Every structure is written in C-alpha cells, then in structure tokens.
Amino acid sequence: MFAADAYAKTTGRPGAVDATLGPGATNLATGLAEAYNAGTPVVALVGDAHRAHAWKNMTQEARQLELLRPVCKEVIRVERIERIPELVRRAFTVATHGRPGPVVLDVPEDIAHDIHAFPADTFHADPASRRIPALRTRPGLPELHAAAKLLSKANRPLMLCGGGVHLSDAAATVQAFAEALGIPVAHTMSGKGAIACTHPLSAGLFGRYSRIANDLIAKADCLFVVGCKLGEVATRRYDLLPAGVPIIHLDILAEEFDRTTAPTVRLWGDVGATLDELRTLLSARTDGRLAYAAEVGERMHTWRESVSAKLESDDTPVGMARLLHEVNAWLPEDGVLVADGGFAAHWSGLLFDTKRAGRGFVPDRGFASIGYGIPGAIGAALGARGRQVVSLTGDGGCNMSLGELETAVRMKLGFALIVVNNAASGYIKALQHLMYGPGSYQSSDLNETNYATVAQALGCQGVRVEHPGQIREALQKASACTDRPTVIDVVVTRDPAHMLPGVDSRAAKIKPGDRIA
C-alpha cells in the first residue's frame, strides 16, 4: 500500500494495490489512512467472502469494510459481475476528482469466480481519471477580488504552501506567481518543492521546525495559505499564526476552511487554476516589496552560514546535518528523496533542499507512520524511472519493512536506502529525554544491527558508514548500482540529547543541563 502511495505521489497518476480478504484487507488500513490524509489517489482492489457462505465462520472472514470505511473516500462493493467495468471506472473517478484519495473496490469471492461475456466496448476509461488533478475548479469572482485586494495592499505578504500544491501539479505556477509579485514562500514538509528550496524567495519550512519562516509569519501583514490544512506541526500546535493578520485560505476541500483558524477570505478551488485566475487581477510586484524579498534571501543565507559548521562537521558518529548536506550535494536536480516517518522526515524536511519546483520530496506526512521508507522507495523507483531515488529511514522504520528489500531485489530496482542507525527509536527516545530527562527511557532502545550485512544477505549492495568522509563514496556506489538496492547503514549518535533538530519548537521545555543538537 505504501508503494502504491509513493508511486502516485511521484507520478500524479493513481496507484493500485490488491489484497486478499481478512488480514490482507485489514493490513491496508494504515496505508489507506496515509493516502486519505495526504490526498493520494489509490484504488485498492480487495477480496471478500463468498456471499453464499458469509457469516458462517469462513476462514479469515472479517467485517473488513466497516474497518476500512473511515480511512478512504469511498467503499464500492461489486454485487453483480456485469457491473465490474462501471464500478472500476467509478473507483478511479472518485480517487482522482476533487481532493484525491483512496477508494476500496470490494469483490466477493463468488463474483471473482463467476464468468460473464462482456461486450468489447464495455471496457473504456475516462481520460480525466488517469491523473490528478482530474478537473480544475475556480473560486467565485467576489472571493478572488477580495483576495486580490488584500494582496495588493500588503507590504509583507507570505505564502504558506502545503501538499495541495503538488496534488494540483502547480509548483511551477506557485513559483511564477511568487516571482511576479515578489511574495516569499514558506512550506510544510508535504509542500516542500512548492518553490525550489534554493530560490531567493524560499523561506523554507514553517511550524514546529523553521529556519526563518516563523519569524516572517510573525511580521507578515497578509498570509496566503495555499493547499495547506494548517495542522498541528505546521502551526506549532495552533499558536503560530498571529492574531489580527488577514488570512487568505485556498483549498480544494471546503471542509478545511475554519478547521484550525478563521480565514478572512476563503478560496474554494484548485491551486493551479486559482493562482492563474488571481494573477490576472494583480499587478506586478511593487517597489516596496523589493527590499522585503531581498531580506528573505539574505536571512536564509545568514542561516546557512550560521549552521555551516554542522553541515560540514567531521564529527563521529556522523551528524544528521552532515549527512543531509552530502545528500544535497550528491542528488541531481531531478532526484527524489523519500522520507520515512518521524526522525527521518523532520531532519530531511528541515535540511533537504529541492533544486527545482516540483515533487522531489516524498514524505508520508498524511499519517506519519514508521515503516514507509522501503516500500516508499519501491513506489518512487517505479514511478520515477530514470531518476535517482534515495530513501531515508531510521533503524526502527527499516525493521518494520525489512522484508520488502527482497521485493525490490526481485524487481531489480536500483535505489539507495539510507538507514539512520542510532540503535533506538530515535524520535521517541529523544522526546523521552526532552520531557523526562536523562536515563528515563522506556521501550525506545534497539539492538545494535549492521544493516549493510543484513542487506547483503537479502541480495542488496550493503555499505557501512561510520565516518563522515565515507558518505560521498557510499552515495557514489549507490549511483553505480542500477539493478538492485544499495543499503547505506550510517552510524549516528546514540546520545538522545543530539537526536532532534535544534529548531524543534519544544526545545524550550528542556531542563537545565540538557542539550539538543
């Protein structure tokens, strides 16, 4: 399921997955929740019990549709074999229209075993359902004019972009809009790539982890929220957005309006189509914004200079900043970084830089579950053929899906999997250290494991990295290995005081004497 999710995120085309009845179906629940919350178009074909034998203790039978219904857009059950073409089309239509999401197509055993003579013209597909966005909608003119008026008079506007930018395939549109009007762009983890991270107008990540963006939000006189749900992490647990500042909220899903904050203007529509429409109502950037736009680039440069010692550190064990610095230097402009949940996502969300607008960063932020790294790499490698794919996971996340490396070897997929090896569920251990102090750790330590050796046993290329100077060579080995995965086992600190990014907004809760990297 995670592979189908990453494939859809990488390609913009719906992913597909199948599962048997019972445990096969119920094992989809976490992946469906990821896709549902992230707006990923996926169709899950699920087997079900023979209708003549249902509720008679059939092997593996469960009330699976009741379990799956809350984590998908729609459940479609096939009750007659002749309706299969129609209902398959329906599944893909629902998955790709409006805010995309997963759809479950449930097929009872007797339907699957039945025989029917289908006319050839029955099997046709709606071209609009083959990728997202299937349809582009625009807000009403009164709302567009109201938004244009707010943006026109703002001296320090700021765009806050989320994953909806990528669901709309609108990153290039966002970057062009920002350039034309001189508006800086900050982003969530899912929204990374809404503008190139290396662009002078990029303010980077905002929310719980921020370089300069949170300060810009505090001083903004207009906030333009674009395809972003304004959830807990993005809003630093709902206290980030300043009171009294006008907010324009653009989203394809009307239910997101007023969920966490009351906007001044609500724009209900597709990101790309709406920005194109709004652009026609706005003049080019004002001279008053030139200094503001230049300030953003200067502040980002200053931030990079302030952390350069960590980015280039030769300390051992390997620092996360140095690791991401090497990945940034190695990964080509069209490369793809997949990020597992927790520790891996937060470090890469902060420090990984996309070099062009577009989806070059694939995190599982819909549900933020651990174990996405390997199947996510499989899906991204299938969807981004010819592009370099690297996945960042922790040792805990790797443990959860380690067996899928056999799948990747069998499929001859040449991606790089970086295992951040801290012999712990690092995010959990760091938070326990943060909240309760040194030595207060429960169920967070893991056994010391050499994942390079494990990978070799599974048929992968395995490389162990214990010193920063070995990182670049390991990445080059991964580039040269195109017919199987390369697992790079990177030994990082075992000290929980150095596991979280130093800009974690919870750092203020650290007790005297404690440290945070």
Order of alpha helices (4+ residues) and beta strands (2+ residues): alpha-beta-alpha-alpha-beta-alpha-beta-alpha-beta-alpha-alpha-beta-alpha-alpha-beta-beta-alpha-beta-beta-beta-alpha-alpha-alpha-alpha-beta-alpha-beta-alpha-beta-alpha-alpha-beta-alpha-alpha-beta-alpha-beta
